[in-house]
Amino acid sequence: MPDEAPGARRSVTILGSSCSIPRPGRACSSYLIEGLGHSIVVDLGSGALANLHRHRRAEEIDAVFISHMHADHFLDVIPLRYALKYGERGNDRKVPLYLPPGGEEMLRRLVDAFARESRHDFLDEVFEVRTYDARGVVHIGDTAVSFAPTTHYIPTFAIRCDLDGASVTYSADTAPDSGIAAFARACDLFLCEATLVPSDVEEGARGHLSASEAAQLAATGEVRRLVLTHYPASTGAAELRTLAKPVFTGELAIADDNDRFEL
């Protein structure tokens, strides 16, 4: 059952903590950020909507932000559309869906493959589809949402939410990048990917981090709390902690689905 009313606390709930190959019983990347009377979803990967429904009804969400257009970060936008269309909405408010530059064209091509059954526009019936300016700031109530480009295989943007004196930064997918450490500077909670196991070697252009590299970004950015996420089944929480702890001496946690972190 959903928890107390949206915005009654400032918190981050992990809706999905897996990389592109979901760990058994776990969803792909997704995070529910709440505070100042608003609920924001950052990324919505495969399986994450089911976890969202443990905490919030779909119609309670004030906005969705997508970091990049890889399936493990946005695919559950499609079942969210059905939840908004057929669920108990109680009003006709459309949910703002913020996509990265170029994301709208890709998403519309994808849904066109099966959306012709609808007499209405498949997305616009329930979403306000928008493209965020990666150099700008989006305000959801009093929460300021900003962006920074990462080093990944396709255009990808880290996302930071500043709300009532608290701050959350999400690395999205990235290789080591000093710009992300600067973007996360002094934030209260840093959600950082830790995709690579020690034996992994990315040939050519890189796009991901190991746990120790994520910890280095956190240490450089002097964040207060690091939460490692987006990791595979082949890496356990104990191993991630062992790899990260010598590098980052602040508060460290390993994300798991439905974990909640108070701000």
Contacts in CASP RR format, 6 or more apart in sequence:
PFRMAT RR
TARGET T0000
AUTHOR 0000-0000-0000
METHOD contacts of the structure
MODEL  1
MPDEAPGARRSVTILGSSCSIPRPGRACSSYLIEGLGHSIVVDLGSGALA
NLHRHRRAEEIDAVFISHMHADHFLDVIPLRYALKYGERGNDRKVPLYLP
PGGEEMLRRLVDAFARESRHDFLDEVFEVRTYDARGVVHIGDTAVSFAPT
THYIPTFAIRCDLDGASVTYSADTAPDSGIAAFARACDLFLCEATLVPSD
VEEGARGHLSASEAAQLAATGEVRRLVLTHYPASTGAAELRTLAKPVFTG
ELAIADDNDRFEL
1 54 0 8 1.000
2 53 0 8 1.000
2 54 0 8 1.000
2 55 0 8 1.000
2 56 0 8 1.000
2 57 0 8 1.000
2 60 0 8 1.000
3 55 0 8 1.000
3 56 0 8 1.000
6 34 0 8 1.000
6 35 0 8 1.000
6 37 0 8 1.000
6 38 0 8 1.000
6 39 0 8 1.000
6 56 0 8 1.000
6 60 0 8 1.000
6 62 0 8 1.000
7 34 0 8 1.000
7 35 0 8 1.000
7 36 0 8 1.000
7 37 0 8 1.000
7 38 0 8 1.000
7 39 0 8 1.000
8 37 0 8 1.000
9 34 0 8 1.000
9 35 0 8 1.000
9 262 0 8 1.000
10 34 0 8 1.000
10 35 0 8 1.000
10 36 0 8 1.000
10 163 0 8 1.000
10 164 0 8 1.000
10 166 0 8 1.000
10 262 0 8 1.000
10 263 0 8 1.000
11 33 0 8 1.000
11 34 0 8 1.000
11 35 0 8 1.000
11 260 0 8 1.000
11 261 0 8 1.000
11 262 0 8 1.000
11 263 0 8 1.000
12 31 0 8 1.000
12 32 0 8 1.000
12 33 0 8 1.000
12 34 0 8 1.000
12 168 0 8 1.000
12 189 0 8 1.000
12 191 0 8 1.000
12 227 0 8 1.000
12 260 0 8 1.000
12 261 0 8 1.000
12 263 0 8 1.000
13 31 0 8 1.000
13 32 0 8 1.000
13 34 0 8 1.000
13 55 0 8 1.000
13 258 0 8 1.000
13 259 0 8 1.000
13 260 0 8 1.000
13 261 0 8 1.000
14 30 0 8 1.000
14 31 0 8 1.000
14 227 0 8 1.000
14 229 0 8 1.000
14 255 0 8 1.000
14 256 0 8 1.000
14 257 0 8 1.000
14 258 0 8 1.000
14 259 0 8 1.000
14 260 0 8 1.000
15 27 0 8 1.000
15 30 0 8 1.000
15 31 0 8 1.000
15 32 0 8 1.000
15 41 0 8 1.000
15 44 0 8 1.000
15 48 0 8 1.000
15 51 0 8 1.000
15 52 0 8 1.000
15 55 0 8 1.000
15 257 0 8 1.000
15 258 0 8 1.000
16 26 0 8 1.000
16 27 0 8 1.000
16 28 0 8 1.000
16 29 0 8 1.000
16 30 0 8 1.000
16 31 0 8 1.000
16 45 0 8 1.000
16 47 0 8 1.000
16 48 0 8 1.000
16 51 0 8 1.000
16 229 0 8 1.000
16 255 0 8 1.000
16 257 0 8 1.000
17 23 0 8 1.000
17 26 0 8 1.000
17 27 0 8 1.000
17 29 0 8 1.000
17 229 0 8 1.000
17 230 0 8 1.000
17 231 0 8 1.000
17 255 0 8 1.000
17 256 0 8 1.000
17 257 0 8 1.000
17 259 0 8 1.000
18 26 0 8 1.000
18 27 0 8 1.000
18 28 0 8 1.000
18 29 0 8 1.000
18 72 0 8 1.000
18 230 0 8 1.000
18 231 0 8 1.000
18 232 0 8 1.000
18 233 0 8 1.000
19 28 0 8 1.000
19 29 0 8 1.000
19 72 0 8 1.000
19 193 0 8 1.000
19 195 0 8 1.000
19 230 0 8 1.000
19 231 0 8 1.000
19 232 0 8 1.000
20 28 0 8 1.000
20 70 0 8 1.000
20 71 0 8 1.000
20 72 0 8 1.000
21 232 0 8 1.000
21 233 0 8 1.000
22 28 0 8 1.000
22 46 0 8 1.000
22 47 0 8 1.000
22 72 0 8 1.000
23 231 0 8 1.000
23 232 0 8 1.000
23 233 0 8 1.000
24 233 0 8 1.000
25 257 0 8 1.000
26 256 0 8 1.000
26 257 0 8 1.000
27 45 0 8 1.000
27 46 0 8 1.000
27 47 0 8 1.000
27 48 0 8 1.000
27 50 0 8 1.000
27 51 0 8 1.000
27 76 0 8 1.000
27 257 0 8 1.000
28 45 0 8 1.000
28 46 0 8 1.000
28 47 0 8 1.000
28 48 0 8 1.000
28 71 0 8 1.000
28 72 0 8 1.000
28 73 0 8 1.000
28 75 0 8 1.000
29 43 0 8 1.000
29 45 0 8 1.000
29 48 0 8 1.000
29 67 0 8 1.000
29 72 0 8 1.000
29 73 0 8 1.000
29 229 0 8 1.000
29 230 0 8 1.000
30 41 0 8 1.000
30 42 0 8 1.000
30 43 0 8 1.000
30 44 0 8 1.000
30 45 0 8 1.000
30 47 0 8 1.000
30 48 0 8 1.000
30 51 0 8 1.000
30 52 0 8 1.000
30 76 0 8 1.000
31 41 0 8 1.000
31 42 0 8 1.000
31 43 0 8 1.000
31 170 0 8 1.000
31 191 0 8 1.000
32 39 0 8 1.000
32 40 0 8 1.000
32 41 0 8 1.000
32 52 0 8 1.000
32 55 0 8 1.000
32 56 0 8 1.000
33 39 0 8 1.000
33 40 0 8 1.000
33 41 0 8 1.000
33 42 0 8 1.000
33 143 0 8 1.000
33 161 0 8 1.000
33 163 0 8 1.000
33 168 0 8 1.000
34 40 0 8 1.000
35 143 0 8 1.000
35 163 0 8 1.000
35 164 0 8 1.000
35 263 0 8 1.000
36 141 0 8 1.000
36 142 0 8 1.000
36 143 0 8 1.000
36 163 0 8 1.000
36 164 0 8 1.000
38 62 0 8 1.000
38 63 0 8 1.000
38 140 0 8 1.000
38 141 0 8 1.000
38 142 0 8 1.000
38 143 0 8 1.000
39 56 0 8 1.000
39 60 0 8 1.000
39 61 0 8 1.000
39 62 0 8 1.000
40 61 0 8 1.000
40 62 0 8 1.000
40 63 0 8 1.000
40 64 0 8 1.000
40 65 0 8 1.000
40 140 0 8 1.000
40 143 0 8 1.000
40 145 0 8 1.000
40 161 0 8 1.000
41 52 0 8 1.000
41 61 0 8 1.000
41 63 0 8 1.000
41 64 0 8 1.000
41 65 0 8 1.000
42 64 0 8 1.000
42 65 0 8 1.000
42 67 0 8 1.000
42 159 0 8 1.000
42 161 0 8 1.000
42 170 0 8 1.000
43 65 0 8 1.000
43 66 0 8 1.000
43 67 0 8 1.000
43 73 0 8 1.000
43 74 0 8 1.000
43 170 0 8 1.000
43 172 0 8 1.000
44 52 0 8 1.000
44 64 0 8 1.000
44 66 0 8 1.000
44 73 0 8 1.000
44 74 0 8 1.000
44 75 0 8 1.000
44 76 0 8 1.000
44 77 0 8 1.000
44 80 0 8 1.000
45 71 0 8 1.000
45 72 0 8 1.000
45 73 0 8 1.000
45 74 0 8 1.000
45 75 0 8 1.000
45 76 0 8 1.000
46 71 0 8 1.000
46 72 0 8 1.000
46 75 0 8 1.000
46 76 0 8 1.000
47 76 0 8 1.000
48 76 0 8 1.000
49 58 0 8 1.000
49 76 0 8 1.000
49 79 0 8 1.000
49 80 0 8 1.000
49 83 0 8 1.000
51 257 0 8 1.000
51 258 0 8 1.000
52 58 0 8 1.000
52 61 0 8 1.000
52 80 0 8 1.000
53 83 0 8 1.000
54 258 0 8 1.000
55 258 0 8 1.000
57 87 0 8 1.000
57 88 0 8 1.000
58 80 0 8 1.000
58 83 0 8 1.000
58 84 0 8 1.000
58 87 0 8 1.000
58 95 0 8 1.000
59 84 0 8 1.000
59 87 0 8 1.000
59 88 0 8 1.000
59 89 0 8 1.000
59 90 0 8 1.000
59 91 0 8 1.000
59 93 0 8 1.000
59 95 0 8 1.000
61 95 0 8 1.000
62 95 0 8 1.000
62 96 0 8 1.000
62 140 0 8 1.000
62 141 0 8 1.000
63 95 0 8 1.000
63 96 0 8 1.000
63 97 0 8 1.000
63 98 0 8 1.000
63 138 0 8 1.000
63 140 0 8 1.000
63 145 0 8 1.000
64 77 0 8 1.000
64 80 0 8 1.000
64 95 0 8 1.000
64 96 0 8 1.000
64 97 0 8 1.000
64 98 0 8 1.000
64 127 0 8 1.000
65 98 0 8 1.000
65 132 0 8 1.000
65 138 0 8 1.000
65 145 0 8 1.000
65 159 0 8 1.000
66 73 0 8 1.000
66 74 0 8 1.000
66 77 0 8 1.000
66 97 0 8 1.000
66 98 0 8 1.000
66 99 0 8 1.000
66 100 0 8 1.000
66 103 0 8 1.000
67 73 0 8 1.000
67 100 0 8 1.000
67 156 0 8 1.000
67 157 0 8 1.000
67 158 0 8 1.000
67 159 0 8 1.000
67 170 0 8 1.000
67 172 0 8 1.000
67 173 0 8 1.000
68 74 0 8 1.000
68 100 0 8 1.000
68 152 0 8 1.000
68 154 0 8 1.000
68 155 0 8 1.000
68 156 0 8 1.000
68 157 0 8 1.000
68 172 0 8 1.000
68 173 0 8 1.000
69 99 0 8 1.000
69 100 0 8 1.000
69 102 0 8 1.000
69 103 0 8 1.000
69 106 0 8 1.000
69 107 0 8 1.000
69 154 0 8 1.000
70 154 0 8 1.000
70 173 0 8 1.000
73 172 0 8 1.000
73 173 0 8 1.000
74 107 0 8 1.000
77 97 0 8 1.000
77 107 0 8 1.000
78 111 0 8 1.000
81 122 0 8 1.000
81 123 0 8 1.000
81 125 0 8 1.000
81 126 0 8 1.000
81 127 0 8 1.000
84 95 0 8 1.000
84 126 0 8 1.000
84 127 0 8 1.000
85 125 0 8 1.000
85 126 0 8 1.000
94 124 0 8 1.000
94 126 0 8 1.000
94 127 0 8 1.000
94 128 0 8 1.000
95 126 0 8 1.000
95 127 0 8 1.000
95 128 0 8 1.000
96 127 0 8 1.000
96 128 0 8 1.000
96 130 0 8 1.000
96 140 0 8 1.000
97 123 0 8 1.000
97 127 0 8 1.000
97 128 0 8 1.000
97 129 0 8 1.000
97 130 0 8 1.000
98 130 0 8 1.000
98 131 0 8 1.000
98 132 0 8 1.000
98 138 0 8 1.000
98 145 0 8 1.000
99 107 0 8 1.000
99 129 0 8 1.000
99 130 0 8 1.000
99 131 0 8 1.000
99 132 0 8 1.000
100 131 0 8 1.000
100 132 0 8 1.000
100 134 0 8 1.000
100 155 0 8 1.000
100 156 0 8 1.000
100 157 0 8 1.000
101 131 0 8 1.000
101 132 0 8 1.000
101 134 0 8 1.000
101 155 0 8 1.000
102 131 0 8 1.000
102 155 0 8 1.000
103 131 0 8 1.000
104 129 0 8 1.000
104 131 0 8 1.000
107 123 0 8 1.000
107 129 0 8 1.000
108 123 0 8 1.000
111 122 0 8 1.000
111 123 0 8 1.000
112 122 0 8 1.000
115 122 0 8 1.000
118 125 0 8 1.000
123 129 0 8 1.000
132 138 0 8 1.000
132 145 0 8 1.000
132 147 0 8 1.000
132 157 0 8 1.000
133 147 0 8 1.000
134 147 0 8 1.000
134 148 0 8 1.000
134 149 0 8 1.000
134 157 0 8 1.000
135 147 0 8 1.000
136 146 0 8 1.000
136 147 0 8 1.000
137 144 0 8 1.000
137 145 0 8 1.000
137 146 0 8 1.000
138 144 0 8 1.000
138 145 0 8 1.000
138 146 0 8 1.000
139 145 0 8 1.000
142 163 0 8 1.000
142 164 0 8 1.000
143 161 0 8 1.000
143 162 0 8 1.000
143 163 0 8 1.000
144 161 0 8 1.000
144 162 0 8 1.000
144 163 0 8 1.000
145 159 0 8 1.000
145 160 0 8 1.000
145 161 0 8 1.000
146 159 0 8 1.000
146 160 0 8 1.000
146 162 0 8 1.000
147 157 0 8 1.000
147 158 0 8 1.000
147 159 0 8 1.000
147 160 0 8 1.000
148 157 0 8 1.000
148 158 0 8 1.000
148 160 0 8 1.000
148 179 0 8 1.000
148 180 0 8 1.000
148 183 0 8 1.000
149 155 0 8 1.000
149 156 0 8 1.000
149 157 0 8 1.000
149 158 0 8 1.000
150 156 0 8 1.000
150 157 0 8 1.000
150 158 0 8 1.000
150 171 0 8 1.000
150 172 0 8 1.000
150 173 0 8 1.000
150 174 0 8 1.000
150 175 0 8 1.000
150 177 0 8 1.000
150 180 0 8 1.000
151 174 0 8 1.000
151 175 0 8 1.000
151 176 0 8 1.000
151 177 0 8 1.000
151 206 0 8 1.000
151 207 0 8 1.000
152 172 0 8 1.000
152 173 0 8 1.000
152 174 0 8 1.000
152 175 0 8 1.000
152 207 0 8 1.000
152 208 0 8 1.000
153 205 0 8 1.000
153 207 0 8 1.000
156 172 0 8 1.000
156 173 0 8 1.000
156 174 0 8 1.000
157 172 0 8 1.000
158 169 0 8 1.000
158 170 0 8 1.000
158 171 0 8 1.000
158 172 0 8 1.000
158 174 0 8 1.000
158 180 0 8 1.000
158 183 0 8 1.000
158 184 0 8 1.000
159 169 0 8 1.000
159 170 0 8 1.000
159 172 0 8 1.000
160 167 0 8 1.000
160 168 0 8 1.000
160 169 0 8 1.000
160 170 0 8 1.000
160 183 0 8 1.000
160 184 0 8 1.000
160 187 0 8 1.000
161 167 0 8 1.000
161 168 0 8 1.000
161 169 0 8 1.000
163 263 0 8 1.000
166 188 0 8 1.000
166 263 0 8 1.000
167 186 0 8 1.000
167 187 0 8 1.000
167 188 0 8 1.000
167 189 0 8 1.000
168 187 0 8 1.000
168 188 0 8 1.000
168 189 0 8 1.000
168 190 0 8 1.000
168 191 0 8 1.000
168 263 0 8 1.000
169 183 0 8 1.000
169 184 0 8 1.000
169 187 0 8 1.000
169 189 0 8 1.000
169 190 0 8 1.000
169 191 0 8 1.000
169 223 0 8 1.000
170 191 0 8 1.000
171 180 0 8 1.000
171 184 0 8 1.000
171 190 0 8 1.000
171 191 0 8 1.000
171 192 0 8 1.000
171 193 0 8 1.000
171 209 0 8 1.000
171 214 0 8 1.000
171 217 0 8 1.000
172 193 0 8 1.000
173 193 0 8 1.000
173 195 0 8 1.000
173 207 0 8 1.000
173 208 0 8 1.000
173 230 0 8 1.000
174 180 0 8 1.000
174 193 0 8 1.000
174 207 0 8 1.000
174 208 0 8 1.000
174 209 0 8 1.000
175 202 0 8 1.000
175 205 0 8 1.000
175 206 0 8 1.000
175 207 0 8 1.000
175 208 0 8 1.000
175 209 0 8 1.000
176 206 0 8 1.000
176 209 0 8 1.000
176 213 0 8 1.000
176 216 0 8 1.000
176 217 0 8 1.000
177 217 0 8 1.000
178 220 0 8 1.000
180 217 0 8 1.000
181 217 0 8 1.000
181 218 0 8 1.000
181 220 0 8 1.000
181 221 0 8 1.000
182 221 0 8 1.000
184 190 0 8 1.000
184 192 0 8 1.000
184 217 0 8 1.000
184 218 0 8 1.000
184 221 0 8 1.000
184 223 0 8 1.000
185 221 0 8 1.000
185 222 0 8 1.000
185 223 0 8 1.000
186 221 0 8 1.000
186 222 0 8 1.000
186 223 0 8 1.000
186 224 0 8 1.000
187 223 0 8 1.000
187 224 0 8 1.000
188 223 0 8 1.000
188 224 0 8 1.000
188 225 0 8 1.000
188 263 0 8 1.000
189 223 0 8 1.000
189 224 0 8 1.000
189 225 0 8 1.000
189 227 0 8 1.000
189 261 0 8 1.000
189 263 0 8 1.000
190 217 0 8 1.000
190 218 0 8 1.000
190 223 0 8 1.000
190 225 0 8 1.000
190 226 0 8 1.000
190 227 0 8 1.000
191 227 0 8 1.000
191 229 0 8 1.000
191 255 0 8 1.000
192 209 0 8 1.000
192 214 0 8 1.000
192 217 0 8 1.000
192 218 0 8 1.000
192 226 0 8 1.000
192 227 0 8 1.000
192 228 0 8 1.000
192 229 0 8 1.000
193 208 0 8 1.000
193 209 0 8 1.000
193 214 0 8 1.000
193 228 0 8 1.000
193 229 0 8 1.000
193 230 0 8 1.000
193 231 0 8 1.000
194 209 0 8 1.000
194 210 0 8 1.000
194 211 0 8 1.000
194 214 0 8 1.000
194 228 0 8 1.000
194 229 0 8 1.000
194 230 0 8 1.000
194 231 0 8 1.000
194 235 0 8 1.000
194 240 0 8 1.000
194 244 0 8 1.000
195 208 0 8 1.000
195 209 0 8 1.000
195 210 0 8 1.000
195 230 0 8 1.000
195 231 0 8 1.000
195 232 0 8 1.000
196 202 0 8 1.000
196 208 0 8 1.000
196 209 0 8 1.000
196 210 0 8 1.000
196 213 0 8 1.000
197 210 0 8 1.000
197 232 0 8 1.000
197 234 0 8 1.000
197 235 0 8 1.000
198 210 0 8 1.000
198 243 0 8 1.000
200 208 0 8 1.000
200 210 0 8 1.000
202 208 0 8 1.000
209 217 0 8 1.000
210 243 0 8 1.000
211 228 0 8 1.000
211 231 0 8 1.000
211 235 0 8 1.000
211 239 0 8 1.000
211 240 0 8 1.000
211 243 0 8 1.000
211 244 0 8 1.000
212 243 0 8 1.000
212 244 0 8 1.000
212 246 0 8 1.000
212 247 0 8 1.000
214 226 0 8 1.000
214 228 0 8 1.000
214 244 0 8 1.000
215 226 0 8 1.000
215 243 0 8 1.000
215 244 0 8 1.000
215 245 0 8 1.000
215 246 0 8 1.000
215 247 0 8 1.000
215 248 0 8 1.000
215 252 0 8 1.000
216 247 0 8 1.000
216 248 0 8 1.000
218 226 0 8 1.000
218 248 0 8 1.000
218 250 0 8 1.000
219 247 0 8 1.000
219 248 0 8 1.000
219 249 0 8 1.000
224 250 0 8 1.000
224 251 0 8 1.000
225 250 0 8 1.000
225 251 0 8 1.000
225 252 0 8 1.000
225 253 0 8 1.000
225 261 0 8 1.000
226 244 0 8 1.000
226 248 0 8 1.000
226 250 0 8 1.000
226 251 0 8 1.000
226 252 0 8 1.000
226 253 0 8 1.000
227 252 0 8 1.000
227 253 0 8 1.000
227 254 0 8 1.000
227 255 0 8 1.000
227 261 0 8 1.000
228 240 0 8 1.000
228 244 0 8 1.000
228 252 0 8 1.000
228 253 0 8 1.000
228 254 0 8 1.000
228 255 0 8 1.000
229 254 0 8 1.000
229 255 0 8 1.000
231 240 0 8 1.000
231 254 0 8 1.000
236 254 0 8 1.000
237 254 0 8 1.000
237 256 0 8 1.000
240 254 0 8 1.000
241 252 0 8 1.000
241 254 0 8 1.000
244 252 0 8 1.000
245 252 0 8 1.000
253 259 0 8 1.000
253 261 0 8 1.000
END
